[in-house]
Structures are given as structure tokens and as C-alpha cells.
């Protein structure tokens, strides 16, 4: 069975330190897109692409799951 393609929205402390590593550690998940302004940091993640907006990330029809890690305010 193919892994579930995940878009991560937010690559601040929570996204970078907690969510991205956990997503990448689960064999059934594939971190495919990261919505962030930190494009250069995402370039170091194999198989993931940086997106400027959620709309841009969702243009990929393979995305099946979205994880939102943004400030509540």
C-alpha cells in the first residue's frame, strides 16, 4: 500500500521539531509538502517540496492529509 501523502502547514518550532520528524518516522506517511516561508530548510527534506500557501500545496492531487501547525492567534 502506498504511503499517505501529507502536507504540513507551518514550519516554525512545532512543525520543524515535532511534526515533520514524526511524520517522516511513520512508514505509512510521506511528507510531501510544507507550507512555509522557510523554503531553504524544506529543501533539505528528501521528497518534500516547499509551498508558499495552502492552496499551492493542495494543487497536488496526491495530498491526502493536512497537518496544521500554526499559532492560534
N, C-alpha and C positions, 0 to 999 in steps of 0.2 A: 504494500500500500504506500502511495506517495505521501511525503510529509505535508503537513498543513502549512500553507504559506501565510506568514504573519507580517503585518505592518505595525511598527511601533511608532506611536505618536509621542514625541518628546524624548530628547536625548540629553537631558540635564543629569543631575546626580542620580536620581531614581532610575531613569531609563538606562543610563550608561553603566551604573554599578550593580544594579539589581536585576532589572527586567531583561535587558539584552543578554547578559550571561546565562540567565535561567532559561530563556527561550532557546538559546543555542545549545544548552546542555540536554535538552529533551529531544531524543532521536525522531519523534513524530512531528516535531515543529521545525520550520525553516524560517529564519529571519530574512525576509525578502526585501523589505523597505523600511526606512526610518525617516520620519518626518522631523526635520531639524534644520537649524541654520549652521550646524557644525558638520558640514559636508566632508571636510578633510578627515575627521575622526571616523566617519562611517566608511570611508574608502578603505580603511584597514580591516573591515569585517568581510570575510570571504562570502560571496553570494548575495550580499545586501547592497541595495542602492539607496542613495540619499534622495529625498523628495522635499521640496520647499513647502508644499501644502498637503493636506489630507486628500484633497481632490486629485492632485498629481499622483499620490501613492495608490489611490483607488482606481486609477486608469488601467492598472494592471489587473486583468480579469482573473489572474491566478490567486489573488489575495482572498483568503477565506476567513481570516481572523484579524481583528484590530485591537491592539492593547494601547490604552490611552494613559499616559503618564505625564500629566500637565498640572500646573498649580491650580488649586481650587478657585482662587480668586479670578 
